[in-house]
Amino acid sequence: MAFNRDFSANIGRKFSQGISGFLSAVAARLPDGLKSGWNNLPVRDRNALKLLSGVLFLVLLYLTIWQPVMQRVEERRNWQTKQSERLERAQLAAYNRLNQFGMIDLLPMDLWLKQELPAHRLSLIQHKATGSGAQSKQTGQLQIRYSDSRKAHEFMLAMSRFAKLSQIDVDQSRRTISFSYLPEPDYVDLTQ
């Protein structure tokens, strides 16, 4: 306990000496008229002016250093908050697309078919997309050949996530499936 008191007293003493040295250096550079005016002031007024100059110095430090730093810290916090909210919205949108369509990155129908048909070991016999292209809101017709009925079933389930399937015709002897589809409006809007 005594060590802490001695240590703090020593630091306080060094701080006082540093301030006194600083004030002596400032006093040495003051003009003679100002020095004589200072010496003519009562001790009480001199102490009040010293206190006022110390407070003014602290206020200037606060205004020029502390406040700008804290403003930058606050701006950085706000930026990080906005970025995390933006990331959260993007992740939520991706999660919603995954739940609704079974995939995060939505592809136009023709590109999706090119990717998924070989993945399910299916071959394309005929694809007619009516309207303004494969992404249209019009009905399209698709005829595919399958080698594995389970893979064909998986493909049909995957496609039913983002398109309404109708007029499904399965020819088991030829191992073909023909059907019409109408893409969901949400899928069409997100892929355009």
C-alpha distance (Angstrom), angle and dihedral (degrees) to the residues before:
residue distance angle dihedral
M1 . . .
A2 3.80 . .
F3 3.79 89.9 .
N4 3.81 90.8 56.9
R5 3.82 92.3 50.4
D6 3.79 92.3 48.1
F7 3.78 91.1 46.4
S8 3.83 93.4 50.1
A9 3.79 91.8 43.8
N10 3.79 89.7 50.7
I11 3.81 91.8 49.9
G12 3.81 91.0 47.0
R13 3.79 90.3 50.1
K14 3.82 92.6 49.6
F15 3.79 90.8 47.6
S16 3.82 91.0 51.1
Q17 3.79 90.9 48.2
G18 3.80 90.6 49.6
I19 3.80 91.8 50.9
S20 3.81 91.2 46.1
G21 3.79 90.6 50.0
F22 3.78 90.9 48.9
L23 3.81 92.1 49.0
S24 3.83 90.7 47.4
A25 3.81 90.1 52.4
V26 3.80 90.7 49.5
A27 3.80 91.2 46.3
A28 3.82 91.0 52.1
R29 3.81 90.3 58.0
L30 3.79 96.5 48.2
P31 3.83 119.4 104.7
D32 3.84 117.0 -100.8
G33 3.81 93.5 -112.0
L34 3.77 91.3 56.2
K35 3.81 91.8 46.6
S36 3.79 93.0 52.0
G37 3.83 90.0 47.1
W38 3.80 89.2 51.0
N39 3.80 92.8 48.7
N40 3.83 91.0 49.0
L41 3.84 90.8 56.5
P42 3.81 117.3 97.4
V43 3.84 115.0 -105.6
R44 3.78 90.8 -111.8
D45 3.82 92.0 56.9
R46 3.81 91.8 45.3
N47 3.81 90.4 52.7
A48 3.80 90.5 47.4
L49 3.82 90.8 51.3
K50 3.82 90.7 47.6
L51 3.79 89.7 51.5
L52 3.81 91.3 46.2
S53 3.80 92.1 49.6
G54 3.83 90.0 48.8
V55 3.80 90.9 51.4
L56 3.80 90.5 46.1
F57 3.81 89.8 50.7
L58 3.82 90.9 51.3
V59 3.82 91.3 48.1
L60 3.80 90.4 51.2
L61 3.81 90.4 49.2
Y62 3.79 89.5 50.2
L63 3.81 94.2 48.3
T64 3.81 97.4 42.7
I65 3.81 102.4 36.6
W66 3.78 115.9 11.1
Q67 3.80 100.5 42.0
P68 3.86 96.5 48.7
V69 3.79 90.8 46.8
M70 3.78 91.8 50.5
Q71 3.81 91.0 46.9
R72 3.80 89.7 54.1
V73 3.79 90.5 48.0
E74 3.81 90.2 51.3
E75 3.81 91.9 47.3
R76 3.80 89.5 50.6
R77 3.81 91.0 50.1
N78 3.80 90.7 50.0
W79 3.81 90.9 48.4
Q80 3.81 91.3 49.8
T81 3.80 90.9 48.2
K82 3.81 91.6 50.9
Q83 3.80 91.3 47.5
S84 3.80 92.7 49.8
E85 3.82 90.6 48.6
R86 3.79 89.6 49.0
L87 3.80 91.2 49.2
E88 3.79 90.1 48.3
R89 3.82 91.2 52.2
A90 3.82 91.0 48.9
Q91 3.80 91.9 48.9
L92 3.80 90.9 47.7
A93 3.82 90.9 50.4
A94 3.82 90.3 49.3
Y95 3.80 90.4 48.2
N96 3.81 90.5 49.9
R97 3.83 91.0 49.7
L98 3.79 89.5 48.8
N99 3.81 91.6 50.8
Q100 3.79 94.7 43.7
F101 3.80 102.6 38.4
G102 3.80 104.9 16.4
M103 3.80 93.3 -116.8
I104 3.78 137.8 71.6
D105 3.79 101.2 -147.2
L106 3.77 105.7 53.5
L107 3.77 116.1 -146.8
P108 3.79 127.9 -164.2
M109 3.79 111.3 -95.6
D110 3.82 96.5 -103.8
L111 3.81 93.2 50.6
W112 3.79 91.2 45.1
L113 3.81 90.2 52.5
K114 3.83 91.8 49.6
Q115 3.79 88.8 52.7
E116 3.79 100.4 41.0
L117 3.79 103.2 39.7
P118 3.83 94.7 66.7
A119 3.80 90.6 40.3
H120 3.82 89.2 58.7
R121 3.83 93.1 40.6
L122 3.79 92.2 -112.4
S123 3.78 128.8 139.1
L124 3.77 125.4 -147.3
I125 3.79 116.2 -121.8
Q126 3.78 99.1 170.7
H127 3.80 137.6 -8.5
K128 3.79 122.1 -174.9
A129 3.77 116.5 -179.8
T130 3.78 110.6 -173.3
G131 3.79 125.6 -156.9
S132 3.80 121.8 27.4
G133 3.81 100.0 -14.1
A134 3.75 137.4 -61.1
Q135 3.78 92.4 -46.1
S136 3.77 94.6 55.7
K137 3.75 125.7 124.4
Q138 3.81 88.7 -125.7
T139 3.78 125.3 101.4
G140 3.80 118.1 -87.2
Q141 3.81 130.3 -163.9
L142 3.75 125.5 -138.5
Q143 3.78 131.7 -173.3
I144 3.80 118.6 -172.5
R145 3.80 137.8 173.9
Y146 3.81 119.7 -137.0
S147 3.79 134.2 -162.2
D148 3.81 97.8 -172.9
S149 3.80 118.5 41.3
R150 3.82 92.4 -155.3
K151 3.81 91.3 55.7
A152 3.81 89.8 47.3
H153 3.81 89.1 51.4
E154 3.85 90.6 50.7
F155 3.80 89.6 50.3
M156 3.81 92.2 50.7
L157 3.82 90.7 49.5
A158 3.80 91.3 49.0
M159 3.79 91.8 49.5
S160 3.81 92.5 46.8
R161 3.83 88.9 62.7
F162 3.80 92.4 72.9
A163 3.81 105.1 16.7
K164 3.78 135.1 49.4
L165 3.78 108.3 -123.0
S166 3.79 121.6 -149.9
Q167 3.82 140.6 163.3
I168 3.79 91.6 33.1
D169 3.81 111.7 -174.6
V170 3.82 119.2 -177.2
D171 3.81 117.9 -167.7
Q172 3.80 104.9 -168.6
S173 3.80 94.2 -177.0
R174 3.83 91.3 59.0
R175 3.82 92.4 30.1
T176 3.82 91.2 -128.7
I177 3.77 133.4 136.8
S178 3.81 123.0 -158.8
F179 3.78 123.3 -173.5
S180 3.78 145.0 149.3
Y181 3.79 122.3 -123.5
L182 3.77 137.8 -166.4
P183 3.84 114.6 -161.2
E184 3.80 116.3 -128.6
P185 3.83 110.9 -104.3
D186 3.84 90.7 -124.5
Y187 3.81 90.7 54.7
V188 3.80 92.0 48.7
D189 3.81 92.0 48.6
L190 3.81 92.9 49.3
T191 3.82 95.0 48.0
Q192 3.81 96.2 49.0
